């Protein structure tokens, strides 16, 4: 009997070990390790792709239901995704959503409500960055919270505009102004919509309410025929994901900090920075394309019809892929990358600074806001400072070529255009990589080391052009009066 009991215990222990091993094999941590990624990164990817079955459930079971059920669905699924990724730290977003609702209700459509919202939401986000920041890129609750912060600030501004006389608003402000009084459930549904909670895109409360009221469809009152457009963006996102997965073990920012990189010849260091700068953006492109597909599938991506009567599904587009891959200009990349966030900053920050009377000052303050919105690391400030400098120099160069008859004629020679394009692209992506170095390495000791290894090439190059180009413009471009006589 004893031996039989011992055998049963041994069998049970063996079964327990097998089950433990099987559980470990199936665990997210083990799977992430086998894929060469972190568990948090795997949770993020799973959550983003989870948007597709949720969107299909909405299309087939909730599309014709009452709006409060749709708000509940968005709130519950968004909170579940938050808990899956960040556990109990989901309370940060919930607290800010509830307090934002109270600010709108208690302070009404006032400047005080807008300023309170801006100060509180940004202070909460920056405090989160301060308490959770490390020297590496970590996926924490602050990642979706930065998306939420812009949503709630935009909500307060649109609610404020809704109390103004319609004629005092610009056409754009009229489009986004909230005339009604949103309920807590509506604010929660807007904030936690599963297709945009984690990584964006940004959209307005009015656009979200059109989705809930079945207005974002190419077939009035019916489920939108958006499956194919959604699958196209998903497929494109998967292409970028595969490319990133295959290249990420071989092209890393950590290599920039190694002695091997520092000991390489100068041209190799520059070319590695160029290739890495292009490739490192693919992880963002992947996330935005996949989430855009979710938004299209629900109908949120509907953007009216074109002149030929064909439905447009780009309302939630965060990427213009063709422009991103082909443009030889920095302004082209900016226009193709993180579109909705850039549009948000333009609408709620840049244009609202019109009273300053200085476009470049407004642009500089907007980039400073973006840098702080990304985090408190010095690398963000350096990256957006470089963007500001590069855009100014690029405008000066374009103006010089446009105004100079000699340079215009040279630039229009068909045979030379492929050479010009290659040179432009090389300069473009080399200094894009240079700017992204600070953005991705965060702390000054890291990015300073890498910049020192390439002799601060980006700063020297563009600061030199900033002062040289105006003198070249005076020397090369003839005066208008002289030009008229010549004509």
C-alpha positions as CSV (number, residue, x, y, z in Angstrom):
1,X,0.0,0.0,0.0
2,X,2.8,2.4,0.9
3,X,4.6,1.7,-2.3
4,X,1.5,2.2,-4.3
5,X,0.9,5.5,-2.5
6,X,4.4,6.6,-3.1
7,X,4.0,5.7,-6.7
8,X,0.9,7.9,-6.9
9,X,2.7,10.7,-5.3
10,X,5.6,10.3,-7.6
11,X,3.2,10.3,-10.6
12,X,1.4,13.3,-9.4
13,X,4.7,15.1,-8.9
14,X,5.8,14.1,-12.3
15,X,2.6,15.3,-13.8
16,X,3.0,18.6,-11.9
17,X,6.4,19.1,-13.4
18,X,5.1,18.4,-16.9
19,X,2.3,20.8,-16.4
20,X,4.7,23.5,-15.0
21,X,7.0,22.9,-18.0
22,X,4.1,23.1,-20.4
23,X,2.8,26.3,-18.8
24,X,6.3,27.8,-19.0
25,X,6.5,26.9,-22.6
26,X,3.2,28.6,-23.3
27,X,3.9,31.7,-21.1
28,X,4.2,35.1,-22.7
29,X,7.6,35.6,-21.1
30,X,9.0,32.4,-22.6
31,X,7.5,33.2,-26.0
32,X,8.9,36.7,-25.9
33,X,12.3,35.4,-25.0
34,X,12.3,32.9,-27.8
35,X,11.4,35.7,-30.2
36,X,14.1,38.0,-28.9
37,X,11.7,40.5,-27.5
38,X,10.5,41.7,-24.1
39,X,7.3,40.4,-22.6
40,X,5.9,44.0,-22.6
41,X,6.6,44.4,-26.3
42,X,4.8,41.1,-27.0
43,X,1.8,42.2,-24.9
44,X,1.7,45.4,-26.9
45,X,1.8,43.6,-30.3
46,X,-0.9,41.2,-29.1
47,X,-3.1,44.0,-27.9
48,X,-2.8,45.9,-31.2
49,X,-3.7,42.9,-33.3
50,X,-6.6,42.1,-30.8
51,X,-8.3,45.2,-32.3
52,X,-9.3,43.1,-35.4
53,X,-11.5,40.5,-33.6
54,X,-12.9,43.3,-31.5
55,X,-13.7,45.3,-34.6
56,X,-15.4,42.3,-36.2
57,X,-17.5,41.8,-33.1
58,X,-18.6,45.4,-33.2
59,X,-19.5,45.1,-36.9
60,X,-21.6,42.0,-36.5
61,X,-23.2,42.4,-33.1
62,X,-23.1,46.0,-32.0
63,X,-23.3,48.2,-35.1
64,X,-27.1,48.6,-34.9
65,X,-27.3,48.7,-31.1
66,X,-27.9,51.7,-28.9
67,X,-25.0,54.1,-28.5
68,X,-24.6,53.5,-24.7
69,X,-23.8,49.8,-25.4
70,X,-21.1,50.8,-27.9
71,X,-19.6,53.2,-25.4
72,X,-19.7,50.5,-22.7
73,X,-18.0,48.1,-25.2
74,X,-15.2,50.6,-26.0
75,X,-14.7,51.4,-22.3
76,X,-14.6,47.8,-21.1
77,X,-12.3,46.6,-23.9
78,X,-10.0,49.6,-23.6
79,X,-9.7,49.1,-19.8
80,X,-9.1,45.3,-20.3
81,X,-6.3,46.1,-22.7
82,X,-4.9,48.6,-20.2
83,X,-5.0,45.9,-17.5
84,X,-3.5,43.2,-19.7
85,X,-0.5,45.5,-20.5
86,X,0.0,47.5,-17.3
87,X,-2.0,45.7,-14.5
88,X,-3.2,47.9,-11.7
89,X,-1.4,50.9,-13.2
90,X,-4.4,51.3,-15.5
91,X,-5.8,53.5,-12.7
92,X,-3.7,56.4,-14.0
93,X,-5.7,56.7,-17.2
94,X,-9.0,56.1,-15.4
95,X,-8.3,58.8,-12.9
96,X,-7.4,61.4,-15.6
97,X,-10.5,60.5,-17.6
98,X,-12.9,61.0,-14.6
99,X,-11.2,64.2,-13.5
100,X,-11.3,65.5,-17.1
101,X,-15.1,64.9,-17.1
102,X,-15.4,66.8,-13.8
103,X,-13.4,69.7,-15.2
104,X,-15.7,70.0,-18.2
105,X,-18.8,69.8,-16.0
106,X,-17.7,72.1,-13.2
107,X,-15.8,74.7,-15.1
108,X,-17.9,74.7,-18.3
109,X,-16.9,76.2,-21.6
110,X,-14.3,78.6,-20.2
111,X,-10.6,79.5,-20.7
112,X,-10.1,78.4,-17.1
113,X,-11.2,74.9,-18.0
114,X,-8.8,74.7,-21.0
115,X,-5.9,76.0,-19.0
116,X,-6.7,73.7,-16.1
117,X,-6.9,70.7,-18.4
118,X,-3.6,71.6,-20.2
119,X,-1.7,72.1,-16.9
120,X,-3.2,69.1,-15.1
121,X,-2.9,66.6,-17.9
122,X,0.6,67.6,-18.9
123,X,1.7,67.8,-15.3
124,X,0.4,64.3,-14.7
125,X,2.1,62.9,-17.8
126,X,5.4,64.6,-17.0
127,X,5.2,63.4,-13.4
128,X,4.7,59.9,-14.7
129,X,7.8,60.3,-16.9
130,X,9.8,61.5,-14.0
131,X,8.9,58.6,-11.7
132,X,9.1,55.8,-14.3
133,X,12.0,57.0,-16.5
134,X,15.0,54.8,-17.1
135,X,17.9,55.0,-19.5
136,X,16.2,52.6,-21.9
137,X,13.0,52.4,-23.9
138,X,10.5,50.8,-21.6
139,X,6.8,50.1,-22.4
140,X,5.1,51.5,-19.4
141,X,1.7,53.1,-18.6
142,X,3.0,56.4,-19.8
143,X,3.1,55.2,-23.4
144,X,-0.7,55.1,-23.9
145,X,-1.1,58.0,-21.4
146,X,0.7,60.4,-23.7
147,X,-1.9,59.6,-26.4
148,X,-4.7,60.1,-23.9
149,X,-3.2,63.4,-22.8
150,X,-3.6,64.9,-26.2
151,X,-7.1,63.4,-26.6
152,X,-8.3,65.1,-23.3
153,X,-6.6,68.4,-24.0
154,X,-8.2,68.4,-27.5
155,X,-11.6,67.5,-25.9
156,X,-11.4,70.5,-23.6
157,X,-10.5,72.9,-26.4
158,X,-13.3,71.6,-28.7
159,X,-15.8,71.9,-25.8
160,X,-14.6,75.5,-25.2
161,X,-15.1,76.3,-28.9
162,X,-18.6,74.8,-28.8
163,X,-19.7,77.7,-26.6
164,X,-18.5,80.4,-29.0
165,X,-20.5,82.0,-31.8
166,X,-20.1,79.9,-34.9
167,X,-19.1,83.0,-37.0
168,X,-16.1,83.6,-34.7
169,X,-14.6,80.2,-35.4
170,X,-12.6,79.1,-38.4
171,X,-14.0,76.4,-40.6
172,X,-11.7,73.9,-39.0
173,X,-12.7,74.9,-35.5
174,X,-16.4,74.7,-36.5
175,X,-15.8,71.1,-37.6
176,X,-14.4,70.0,-34.3
177,X,-16.4,72.3,-31.9
178,X,-18.5,70.2,-29.4
179,X,-22.0,71.8,-29.2
180,X,-23.6,69.2,-26.8
181,X,-22.5,68.2,-23.3
182,X,-20.7,64.8,-23.3
183,X,-21.6,62.3,-20.6
184,X,-19.0,60.4,-18.6
185,X,-19.7,57.2,-20.6
186,X,-19.1,59.1,-23.9
187,X,-15.8,60.6,-22.6
188,X,-14.8,57.1,-21.4
189,X,-15.7,55.4,-24.7
190,X,-13.8,58.1,-26.6
191,X,-10.8,57.8,-24.4
192,X,-10.6,54.0,-24.4
193,X,-11.5,53.1,-27.9
194,X,-9.5,49.9,-28.5
195,X,-8.3,50.8,-31.9
196,X,-6.3,53.9,-30.7
197,X,-5.9,53.6,-27.0
198,X,-2.3,52.3,-27.0
199,X,-0.5,54.1,-29.8
200,X,-3.0,56.4,-31.4
201,X,-4.1,57.7,-33.8
202,X,-5.6,61.0,-32.6
203,X,-9.2,61.8,-33.5
204,X,-11.8,64.2,-32.3
205,X,-14.8,63.6,-30.1
206,X,-17.1,64.7,-32.9
207,X,-15.5,62.1,-35.2
208,X,-15.9,59.4,-32.6
209,X,-19.6,60.3,-32.0
210,X,-20.2,59.9,-35.8
211,X,-18.9,56.4,-35.5
212,X,-21.2,55.6,-32.6
213,X,-24.2,57.1,-34.5
214,X,-23.4,55.0,-37.7
215,X,-22.5,58.0,-39.8
216,X,-19.0,56.8,-40.7
217,X,-19.9,54.5,-43.5
218,X,-19.9,54.5,-47.3
219,X,-23.4,52.9,-47.2
220,X,-25.7,55.2,-45.1
221,X,-27.1,53.3,-42.1
222,X,-25.3,50.1,-43.0
223,X,-22.1,48.4,-42.0
224,X,-19.2,50.0,-44.0
225,X,-17.6,48.0,-46.8
226,X,-14.2,48.6,-45.3
227,X,-12.8,45.1,-45.0
228,X,-10.5,45.2,-48.0
229,X,-9.1,48.6,-47.2
230,X,-8.4,47.4,-43.6
231,X,-6.7,44.3,-44.8
232,X,-4.5,46.3,-47.1
233,X,-3.2,48.4,-44.3
234,X,-2.8,45.3,-42.1
235,X,-0.8,43.5,-44.8
236,X,1.4,46.5,-45.3
237,X,1.9,46.6,-41.5
238,X,2.9,42.9,-41.5
239,X,5.5,43.6,-44.2
240,X,7.1,46.2,-42.1
241,X,6.8,43.9,-39.0
242,X,8.6,41.1,-40.8
243,X,11.3,43.5,-42.0
244,X,11.8,44.8,-38.5
245,X,11.9,41.3,-36.9
246,X,14.6,40.1,-39.4
247,X,16.7,43.2,-39.2
248,X,16.4,44.2,-35.5
249,X,19.0,41.6,-34.3
250,X,21.6,43.0,-36.7
251,X,21.0,46.8,-36.6
252,X,20.7,48.1,-33.1
253,X,21.2,51.5,-31.4
254,X,23.3,49.7,-28.7
255,X,26.0,49.1,-31.4
256,X,26.4,52.9,-31.7
257,X,27.8,52.9,-28.1
258,X,30.3,50.1,-28.6
259,X,34.1,50.5,-29.1
260,X,33.8,48.6,-32.3
261,X,31.6,51.3,-33.8
262,X,33.9,54.0,-32.5
263,X,37.0,52.4,-34.0
264,X,35.5,52.0,-37.4
265,X,36.4,54.4,-40.2
266,X,34.4,57.6,-40.4
267,X,32.4,56.7,-43.5
268,X,31.3,53.4,-42.0
269,X,30.0,55.2,-38.9
270,X,28.0,57.6,-41.0
271,X,26.6,54.9,-43.2
272,X,25.6,52.7,-40.2
273,X,23.8,55.7,-38.7
274,X,22.1,56.3,-42.0
275,X,20.8,52.7,-42.4
276,X,19.9,52.5,-38.7
277,X,18.0,55.8,-38.8
278,X,15.8,54.5,-41.6
279,X,15.2,51.1,-40.1
280,X,14.5,52.2,-36.5
281,X,11.3,54.0,-37.6
282,X,9.9,50.7,-38.9
283,X,8.6,49.7,-35.5
284,X,6.5,52.8,-35.4
285,X,5.3,52.4,-38.9
286,X,4.2,48.8,-38.1
287,X,2.1,49.8,-35.1
288,X,0.4,52.7,-36.9
289,X,-0.4,50.7,-40.0
290,X,-1.9,47.9,-38.0
291,X,-4.0,50.2,-35.8
292,X,-5.1,52.1,-38.8
293,X,-6.5,48.9,-40.2
294,X,-8.5,48.4,-37.0
295,X,-9.9,52.0,-37.3
296,X,-10.8,51.4,-41.0
297,X,-12.6,48.1,-40.1
298,X,-14.8,49.8,-37.5
299,X,-15.5,52.7,-39.9
300,X,-13.6,55.3,-37.9
301,X,-11.2,55.7,-40.9
302,X,-14.0,56.8,-43.2
303,X,-13.2,60.2,-44.7
304,X,-16.0,61.0,-47.1
305,X,-15.7,60.4,-50.9
306,X,-13.3,61.6,-53.5
307,X,-14.2,63.5,-56.7
308,X,-14.9,60.1,-58.4
309,X,-17.4,59.0,-55.7
310,X,-14.9,56.5,-54.2
311,X,-14.8,56.2,-50.4
312,X,-11.7,57.4,-48.7
313,X,-10.5,55.5,-45.6
314,X,-7.6,57.7,-44.5
315,X,-9.2,59.7,-41.6
316,X,-7.0,57.8,-39.1
317,X,-3.9,57.5,-41.3
318,X,-0.8,58.0,-39.3
319,X,1.5,57.1,-42.3
320,X,1.8,58.1,-45.9
321,X,4.0,55.1,-46.8
322,X,4.9,56.0,-50.4
323,X,5.9,59.5,-49.4
324,X,7.8,58.2,-46.4
325,X,9.8,55.8,-48.6
326,X,10.4,58.1,-51.6
327,X,10.7,61.7,-50.4
328,X,14.2,63.2,-50.4
329,X,13.3,66.0,-48.1
330,X,13.0,66.2,-44.3
331,X,9.8,68.1,-44.6
332,X,8.4,65.3,-46.7
333,X,9.3,62.7,-44.0
334,X,7.7,64.9,-41.3
335,X,4.5,65.2,-43.5
336,X,4.4,61.4,-43.9
337,X,5.2,60.3,-40.4
338,X,2.9,60.4,-37.3
339,X,0.4,62.4,-39.3
340,X,-2.4,62.7,-36.8
341,X,-0.2,63.8,-33.9
342,X,1.4,66.5,-36.1
343,X,-2.1,67.6,-37.2
344,X,-3.2,67.7,-33.5
345,X,-0.2,69.9,-32.6
346,X,-0.9,72.2,-35.6
347,X,-4.6,72.5,-34.8
348,X,-4.5,72.9,-31.0
349,X,-1.1,74.4,-30.4
350,X,0.6,76.0,-33.4
351,X,-2.4,77.8,-34.8
352,X,-3.5,78.9,-31.4
353,X,-0.1,80.8,-31.1
354,X,-1.0,83.0,-34.0
355,X,-1.2,86.0,-31.6
356,X,2.6,85.8,-31.2
357,X,2.9,87.2,-34.8
358,X,6.0,85.1,-35.5
359,X,5.6,81.8,-37.4
360,X,9.1,80.5,-36.6
361,X,8.6,81.2,-32.9
362,X,5.2,79.4,-32.9
363,X,6.9,76.5,-34.7
364,X,9.7,76.4,-32.2
365,X,7.4,76.4,-29.2
366,X,5.3,73.6,-30.9
367,X,8.4,71.5,-31.3
368,X,9.4,72.2,-27.6
369,X,5.9,71.0,-26.6
370,X,6.3,67.8,-28.7
371,X,9.7,67.2,-27.1
372,X,8.3,67.5,-23.5
373,X,5.3,65.4,-24.5
374,X,7.6,62.6,-25.6
375,X,9.5,62.7,-22.2
376,X,12.0,64.4,-20.0
377,X,15.1,63.0,-21.5
378,X,17.5,65.5,-23.0
379,X,17.6,63.4,-26.2
380,X,14.1,64.4,-27.1
381,X,15.0,68.1,-26.9
382,X,18.1,67.6,-29.0
383,X,16.1,65.6,-31.7
384,X,13.4,68.3,-32.0
385,X,16.0,71.1,-31.9
386,X,17.7,69.4,-34.9
387,X,14.3,69.1,-36.7
388,X,13.7,72.8,-36.2
389,X,17.2,73.6,-37.5
390,X,17.0,71.3,-40.5
391,X,13.6,72.5,-41.6
392,X,14.8,76.2,-41.5
393,X,17.9,75.3,-43.5
394,X,15.9,73.2,-46.0
395,X,13.5,76.1,-46.6
396,X,16.5,78.4,-47.2
397,X,18.0,76.0,-49.7
398,X,14.7,75.6,-51.5
399,X,14.3,79.3,-51.7
400,X,17.9,79.7,-53.1
401,X,17.3,77.2,-55.8
402,X,13.9,78.6,-56.7
403,X,15.0,82.2,-56.9
404,X,18.3,81.7,-58.7
405,X,17.9,81.3,-62.5
406,X,21.2,79.4,-62.7
407,X,20.4,76.9,-60.0
408,X,16.8,76.5,-61.2
409,X,18.1,75.7,-64.7
410,X,20.7,73.3,-63.3
411,X,18.1,71.5,-61.1
412,X,15.8,71.0,-64.1
413,X,18.3,69.1,-66.2
414,X,16.7,65.7,-66.6
415,X,19.9,63.7,-66.9
416,X,21.3,65.1,-63.6
417,X,18.1,64.6,-61.6
418,X,18.8,61.0,-60.5
419,X,22.2,62.1,-59.2
420,X,20.6,65.1,-57.3
421,X,17.9,62.7,-55.9
422,X,20.6,60.2,-54.7
423,X,22.6,63.0,-53.0
424,X,19.5,64.4,-51.4
425,X,18.4,61.0,-50.1
426,X,21.8,60.4,-48.7
427,X,21.9,63.7,-46.8
428,X,18.3,63.3,-45.8
429,X,18.6,59.8,-44.1
430,X,22.1,60.4,-42.8
431,X,20.9,63.4,-40.8
432,X,17.6,61.8,-40.0
433,X,19.6,59.0,-38.4
434,X,21.7,61.7,-36.7
435,X,18.6,63.2,-35.1
436,X,17.1,59.9,-34.2
437,X,20.3,59.0,-32.3
438,X,19.5,61.4,-29.6
439,X,15.8,60.4,-29.7
440,X,16.5,56.7,-29.1
441,X,19.5,56.9,-26.8
442,X,17.7,59.4,-24.4
443,X,20.4,60.4,-22.0
444,X,23.1,63.0,-22.8
445,X,26.1,60.7,-21.9
446,X,24.9,58.2,-24.6
447,X,24.0,60.6,-27.5
448,X,26.9,62.9,-26.7
449,X,29.3,59.9,-27.1
450,X,27.9,59.0,-30.5
451,X,27.8,62.6,-31.7
452,X,31.4,63.0,-30.6
453,X,32.4,59.9,-32.6
454,X,31.0,61.5,-35.8
455,X,32.4,65.0,-34.8
456,X,29.0,66.5,-34.3
457,X,28.6,66.4,-38.1
458,X,24.9,67.2,-38.1
459,X,25.2,70.3,-35.9
460,X,28.3,71.6,-37.8
461,X,26.7,71.0,-41.2
462,X,23.4,72.6,-40.6
463,X,24.6,75.5,-38.4
464,X,27.1,76.4,-41.1
465,X,24.4,76.3,-43.8
466,X,22.1,78.4,-41.6
467,X,24.6,81.3,-41.7
468,X,26.1,80.7,-45.2
469,X,22.8,80.3,-47.2
470,X,21.5,83.9,-46.7
471,X,24.8,85.3,-48.0
472,X,24.7,82.9,-50.9
473,X,21.2,84.1,-51.6
474,X,22.3,87.7,-51.8
475,X,25.3,86.9,-53.9
476,X,23.7,84.5,-56.4
477,X,20.1,85.7,-56.7
478,X,19.8,89.0,-58.7
479,X,17.7,91.8,-57.4
480,X,14.1,92.0,-58.7
481,X,14.7,95.3,-60.5
482,X,17.7,93.8,-62.3
483,X,15.7,90.8,-63.2
484,X,12.9,92.9,-64.7
485,X,15.4,94.7,-66.9
486,X,16.9,91.4,-68.0
487,X,13.4,90.2,-68.9
